[in-house]
Amino acid sequence: MSMLSNRKIVLGVGGGIAAYKSAELVRLLGKAGAEVHVVLSEGGARFVTPVTYQALSGNPVWSDLWDARMPNHMAHIDLGRDADAILVAPATADFLARLAHGHADDLLSTLCLARAVPLIVAPAMNRQMWESPPTQRNVAQIRADGVAVFGPAAGDQACGEVGMGRMLEAEELLERLEGFFVPKLLAGRKVVLTAGPTFEALDPVRGITNVSSGKMGYALARACAQAGAEVVLVSGPVSLPVPADVKRTSVTSALEMRDAVFAALHGADVFIGVAAVADYRPLASAEHKLKKTADTLNIALTPNPDILAEVAARADAPFCVGFAAESRDMVQHAREKLARKGVPMIVANLGPATFGRDDNECVIVENSGDTTLPRADKLTLARALVAHIADRLNAA
C-alpha cells in the first residue's frame, strides 16, 4: 500500500510551463490512493485549464479567494484544515519570493500563509532565474521557515537553454512526496547495499550472468533513503531508475562490485547484500570473440570473492544483512548461510519464483528465530525490512 493512500493533498499550481507535469501528477496521486484538491493560480490557469484538473482529480478546482462555493468564503482556511500536506508544483520564482516575504494576495499564497500543515514546493524556472541571488536568498529563507523543497533538476528548458531549474518529473515528485510521509527510522545512518546481477565476461560479447532484475535491491535503496538514511547503491547492470536521494555506483563484474563496496564502506552503519553475485568467473577472458569451432567448449572457472562474508569479517563491520535465493529448502539453506558468512540476518526467498516480479514473500532468518513477511509488493516488503533492521540497530 502506498504511503499516500487515504491522504489529502492540496496541489497548488503556479504559472509556469511545467504545469503540464502537474496534470500527470494529479493522475498519479489519485492512482496512489490520495485525495487531491487543486488550487490554481491565475498564471497556472493560462497553461492548463481547471477542467483538466477537475477531470483528473474528481474534485472541484479552486482559484478565487472569494469563491462563493465555500459557504464561509474561507477557502484559504478550509482547504488546508484537514490536509496532510500542501504541494506547490510548479513553484515559480515569483511565488517563492512572495512566500519568503509573507505576501498573501491570491488564494494560493494566502492558503500557504494560513496553513497548519506541511508545505512543499517544487521550483520550476529558467536557469538564470534559479541561479539569481534573490531567488537563492528566497529559497534559503523558506527552507529556514520549515518549507520542504523538492528539486529542481538540471536539463533542457522550454526557453531552449540547459541548466538547473527544471521541475522534477511527476513520477519523481510522487516518490519524494511518498517518502515525505515515511517515518525516519534510519535518520543519521549510512547504508551501503548491492543490487542486480553481475556479468562475468567470457569474451568481449558473451558472459556468465543471471536473471536478477534488481527490483528488490532498488526497492530497499528507496526504502532506506525514504527512512532518512544516506544510501550508496552499488548496482550491477539493470535498467531501473535511481531512487531519489540515492547515490548509485554502477559496476559490471563481481570484482568491480567488491571494490566499489569497500570504497563506500567508510562510516557505514548497515551493509545489505541483495545482489545476485555470480559464484564463479572465467579464469581468463578472451581478448576477441570466441568462434564456434567445436561441438563442446570447456571453460575454466575460478571462484568470485564472497563480498558479504568479507564485509562481515572486518573489525569495523557494519550491521550485515544477506539475501538467499533458493529453489528449495529455503529457510534451511538460509540458516546455513547465516552461520557460514557470520552475519546476524539473512533474508530468504524462493529465487526462481520472484526474479523479475514486482511482488515477493520472504523470511527473515536470525539466530533468535524467523520472521515471515507475507506476500506483498517489493517496496512494502522493503519498508518492513527497514523497520526490522532499525529495531535491531536501536537494540544494539
VOGU-3710 file (C-alpha; in Angstrom, 3 decimals, decimal comma):
1> msmlsnrkiv> 0,000/0,000/0,000  1,271/3,463/-0,883  2,169/5,904/1,886  -0,170/8,318/0,079  -3,246/6,126/0,381  -6,165/7,998/2,007  -4,117/11,176/2,401  -5,493/14,559/1,394  -3,071/16,529/-0,744  -3,684/20,129/-1,775
11> lgvgggiaay> -1,810/20,756/-5,018  -1,061/24,375/-5,849  -0,257/25,080/-9,497  1,802/28,166/-10,300  2,120/29,990/-13,600  4,843/28,096/-15,420  5,074/25,822/-18,441  5,838/22,930/-16,070  2,143/22,995/-15,142  1,642/20,303/-17,780
21> ksaelvrllg> 3,560/17,934/-15,485  1,185/18,768/-12,650  -1,720/17,305/-14,570  0,122/13,969/-14,718  0,984/14,335/-11,023  -2,712/14,636/-10,174  -3,355/11,397/-12,041  -0,524/9,588/-10,268  -1,607/10,855/-6,852  -5,106/9,564/-7,472
31> kagaevhvvl> -3,731/6,212/-8,598  -1,736/6,051/-5,335  -4,961/6,492/-3,365  -4,645/10,161/-2,430  -7,496/12,652/-2,379  -6,324/15,622/-4,449  -7,645/19,184/-4,351  -6,136/21,580/-6,881  -5,653/25,284/-6,182  -4,908/27,038/-9,437
41> seggarfvtp> -3,173/30,413/-9,638  -4,176/32,911/-12,300  -0,933/32,207/-14,141  -1,340/28,467/-13,784  -4,748/28,626/-15,488  -3,085/30,103/-18,584  -1,234/26,828/-19,174  -3,724/24,102/-18,135  -7,408/24,779/-17,614  -9,418/23,971/-14,464
51> vtyqalsgnp> -11,461/21,437/-16,444  -8,400/19,206/-16,853  -7,571/19,193/-13,161  -11,176/18,612/-12,164  -11,481/15,662/-14,540  -8,239/14,115/-13,240  -8,838/14,724/-9,531  -12,604/14,222/-9,396  -12,840/17,313/-7,171  -13,702/20,976/-7,780
61> vwsdlwdarm> -10,776/23,229/-8,669  -10,215/26,378/-6,618  -8,672/29,659/-7,767  -10,693/32,571/-6,372  -10,037/33,865/-2,876  -13,693/34,916/-2,767  -15,159/31,725/-4,210  -18,824/31,554/-3,115  -18,827/27,745/-3,311  -17,162/27,805/0,101
71> pnhmahidlg> -20,067/28,764/2,416  -17,961/30,878/4,766  -15,822/32,361/1,956  -12,744/30,983/3,726  -11,277/28,643/1,148  -7,802/29,713/2,248  -8,566/28,261/5,701  -10,847/25,319/4,982  -8,894/23,769/2,093  -5,834/23,210/4,240
81> rdadailvap> -7,547/22,474/7,516  -7,673/18,675/7,198  -4,988/18,262/4,523  -1,919/16,127/5,080  0,282/18,436/3,010  0,251/21,315/0,539  2,468/20,856/-2,523  3,047/23,750/-4,916  4,212/22,463/-8,302  5,329/24,355/-10,244
91> atadflarla> 6,560/26,962/-7,775  7,720/29,921/-9,851  10,400/32,452/-8,883  7,629/34,965/-8,178  5,779/32,536/-5,925  8,948/31,704/-3,980  9,566/35,430/-3,465  6,032/36,036/-2,215  6,230/33,006/0,047  9,559/34,135/1,522
101> hghaddllst> 8,153/37,567/2,337  4,703/36,517/3,510  2,667/38,041/0,684  -0,961/36,884/0,519  -2,739/38,440/-2,435  -4,442/35,403/-4,012  -5,916/32,107/-2,867  -2,739/30,029/-3,234  -0,405/32,412/-1,400  -3,000/33,051/1,311
111> lclaravpli> -3,580/29,309/1,743  0,159/28,763/2,213  0,437/31,576/4,742  -2,565/30,365/6,757  -1,601/26,709/6,760  -1,164/24,459/9,775  0,153/21,526/7,684  3,473/20,794/5,957  4,244/22,881/2,887  6,346/21,578/-0,003
121> vapamnrqmw> 7,415/23,445/-3,128  8,763/22,148/-6,446  10,627/25,041/-8,110  10,425/25,495/-11,878  12,031/28,355/-13,791  14,704/29,429/-16,260  18,246/28,657/-15,115  19,249/32,326/-14,718  16,168/32,926/-12,576  17,032/29,926/-10,406
131> espptqrnva> 20,692/30,919/-10,041  19,983/34,586/-9,324  20,953/35,804/-5,829  17,396/36,934/-4,938  15,940/33,514/-5,742  18,672/31,737/-3,782  18,052/34,044/-0,813  14,326/33,326/-1,014  14,881/29,576/-1,157  17,205/29,756/1,841
141> qiradgvavf> 14,558/31,733/3,729  11,685/29,361/3,052  13,874/26,391/3,997  14,644/28,151/7,267  10,901/28,638/7,714  10,369/24,868/7,506  9,248/24,566/3,891  10,467/21,424/2,094  11,964/21,981/-1,366  11,789/19,199/-3,970
151> gpaagdqacg> 14,280/19,882/-6,768  14,790/21,466/-9,172  16,640/19,289/-11,674  19,025/20,136/-14,471  18,218/19,619/-18,125  16,601/21,087/-21,230  14,320/24,046/-20,590  11,373/25,457/-22,518  13,401/28,586/-23,324  15,915/26,452/-25,195
161> evgmgrmlea> 18,644/26,670/-22,569  20,108/23,872/-20,469  20,729/24,020/-16,732  19,211/23,908/-13,272  15,599/24,941/-12,928  13,533/22,137/-14,452  10,696/20,945/-12,261  11,066/17,304/-11,259  9,052/14,866/-13,334  5,672/13,761/-11,993
171> eellerlegf> 6,995/10,296/-11,052  9,887/11,852/-9,123  7,570/14,208/-7,254  5,303/11,308/-6,365  8,264/9,314/-4,997  9,533/12,251/-2,951  6,081/13,075/-1,613  5,564/9,466/-0,628  8,936/9,495/1,124  7,971/12,668/2,962
181> fvpkllagrk> 5,462/10,637/4,995  7,751/7,662/5,711  8,939/7,500/9,363  12,634/8,420/9,501  13,730/5,205/11,214  17,254/5,376/9,748  17,900/9,098/10,192  21,611/9,722/10,672  22,550/6,238/9,415  24,585/5,291/6,349
191> vvltagptfe> 23,535/2,252/4,329  25,585/0,570/1,610  23,807/-2,061/-0,451  24,232/-4,063/-3,619  21,627/-4,902/-6,241  21,149/-6,646/-9,561  23,252/-9,317/-11,261  26,934/-9,368/-12,099  28,280/-10,144/-15,572  31,470/-12,167/-15,874
201> aldpvrgitn> 32,942/-11,793/-19,362  33,917/-14,832/-21,402  34,940/-12,641/-24,314  34,040/-9,096/-25,460  30,406/-10,046/-26,217  29,500/-13,035/-24,017  29,493/-13,731/-20,336  28,098/-15,544/-17,301  25,213/-13,779/-15,606  21,768/-14,439/-14,107
211> vssgkmgyal> 18,187/-13,243/-14,370  18,178/-10,898/-11,343  16,166/-7,780/-12,206  17,481/-5,663/-9,326  13,938/-4,732/-8,268  14,295/-5,846/-4,639  17,624/-4,096/-4,195  16,338/-0,884/-5,724  13,189/-1,054/-3,583  15,396/-1,404/-0,500
221> aracaqagae> 17,564/1,530/-1,571  14,423/3,624/-1,983  13,013/2,498/1,372  16,281/3,233/3,185  16,549/6,711/1,644  12,925/7,483/2,465  13,638/6,349/6,036  16,263/9,088/6,284  19,473/7,164/5,596  22,415/8,196/3,461
231> vvlvsgpvsl> 22,346/5,466/0,817  25,054/4,202/-1,522  23,757/1,667/-4,042  26,336/-0,480/-5,815  24,438/-1,816/-8,801  25,099/-4,442/-11,399  23,744/-3,949/-14,945  19,985/-3,285/-14,718  17,512/-0,946/-16,396  15,955/0,752/-13,378
241> pvpadvkrts> 15,802/4,431/-12,417  17,901/5,544/-9,462  15,667/6,182/-6,415  15,523/9,743/-5,096  18,394/10,760/-2,803  20,353/7,585/-3,560  23,952/7,641/-4,806  24,460/4,846/-7,346  27,778/3,324/-8,360  27,359/1,204/-11,485
251> vtsalemrda> 29,517/-1,911/-11,902  29,567/-4,968/-14,116  31,596/-7,786/-12,571  31,836/-9,231/-9,073  35,378/-7,899/-8,689  34,192/-4,403/-9,608  31,311/-4,750/-7,155  33,662/-5,787/-4,366  35,950/-2,796/-4,993  33,001/-0,372/-5,074
261> vfaalhgadv> 31,538/-1,777/-1,859  34,793/-1,457/0,060  35,308/2,063/-1,297  31,883/3,059/0,075  32,022/1,326/3,473  33,650/4,105/5,484  31,174/5,279/8,113  28,525/2,727/7,094  26,102/1,518/9,756  24,449/-1,131/7,586
271> figvaavady> 25,513/-3,280/4,644  22,820/-5,157/2,701  23,960/-7,669/0,092  20,981/-8,028/-2,219  22,875/-8,513/-5,497  22,904/-11,918/-7,141  26,688/-12,109/-7,422  27,996/-14,823/-9,739  29,736/-17,529/-7,709  32,345/-18,047/-10,418
281> rplasaehkl> 34,045/-16,119/-13,211  36,142/-17,344/-16,150  39,746/-17,912/-15,183  40,639/-15,900/-18,265  38,558/-13,716/-20,567  39,281/-13,994/-24,279  40,571/-10,845/-25,961  38,465/-11,477/-29,062  35,106/-13,136/-29,688  35,247/-16,916/-29,265
291> kktadtlnia> 34,366/-18,698/-32,504  32,238/-21,812/-32,746  34,864/-24,310/-33,776  33,868/-27,458/-31,857  30,814/-29,260/-30,530  31,862/-28,557/-26,942  33,599/-25,698/-25,217  35,425/-26,141/-21,925  35,844/-23,030/-19,812  37,904/-22,969/-16,638
301> ltpnpdilae> 36,158/-21,067/-13,816  37,505/-19,592/-10,589  35,535/-18,529/-7,501  34,459/-14,940/-7,102  35,041/-13,168/-3,779  32,360/-13,547/-1,098  31,591/-9,856/-0,619  29,135/-10,318/2,235  31,458/-12,581/4,234  34,400/-10,226/3,689
311> vaaradapfc> 32,436/-7,222/4,916  31,155/-9,148/7,933  34,701/-10,213/8,852  36,004/-6,653/9,108  36,937/-5,336/12,547  34,716/-2,309/11,881  31,935/-4,310/10,213  28,549/-2,628/9,904  25,327/-4,495/10,634  25,270/-7,002/7,772
321> vgfaaesrdm> 22,191/-8,373/6,025  22,409/-11,011/3,324  19,880/-12,365/0,849  19,409/-16,011/-0,090  17,506/-17,009/-3,215  16,779/-20,727/-3,091  14,816/-23,152/-5,256  14,060/-25,480/-2,292  14,585/-25,826/1,468  14,666/-22,048/1,645
331> vqhareklar> 14,905/-21,495/5,407  17,311/-24,376/5,989  19,764/-23,071/3,384  19,385/-19,535/4,697  20,208/-20,642/8,231  23,318/-22,442/6,972  24,317/-19,293/5,100  23,780/-17,220/8,266  26,374/-19,305/10,132  28,768/-19,693/7,192
341> kgvpmivanl> 29,002/-15,978/6,450  28,936/-14,797/10,069  26,123/-12,285/9,664  23,222/-11,500/12,021  20,467/-11,596/9,394  19,609/-13,387/6,152  16,505/-12,653/4,080  15,383/-15,826/2,311  13,136/-16,081/-0,720  12,334/-18,598/-3,433
351> gpatfgrddn> 14,609/-17,168/-6,104  13,251/-18,518/-9,404  9,706/-17,619/-8,371  10,491/-13,986/-7,613  13,066/-12,905/-10,209  11,607/-10,080/-12,267  8,339/-9,946/-10,336  7,015/-6,841/-8,607  5,964/-8,816/-5,525  7,517/-11,406/-3,271
361> ecvivensgd> 7,312/-13,131/0,082  10,290/-13,833/2,287  11,525/-14,973/5,672  13,957/-13,018/7,854  16,275/-15,607/9,398  18,189/-14,712/12,594  19,759/-16,675/15,413  16,850/-15,586/17,606  14,245/-17,007/15,223  12,454/-16,488/11,930
371> ttlpradklt> 10,091/-13,701/10,874  7,839/-14,249/7,869  6,994/-11,286/5,654  3,816/-12,224/3,735  3,473/-11,656/0,001  3,375/-8,000/-0,932  4,896/-5,632/-3,469  8,646/-5,314/-3,083  8,573/-1,731/-1,784  6,200/-2,751/1,005
381> laralvahia> 8,498/-5,659/1,869  11,492/-3,325/1,768  9,853/-0,951/4,245  9,046/-3,849/6,574  12,656/-4,994/6,367  13,915/-1,459/7,067  11,746/-1,329/10,196  13,158/-4,714/11,277  16,744/-3,561/10,744  16,079/-0,287/12,593
391> drlnaa> 14,773/-2,261/15,580  17,985/-4,323/15,656  20,177/-1,218/15,388  18,324/0,531/18,200  18,569/-2,568/20,382  22,343/-2,862/19,913
//
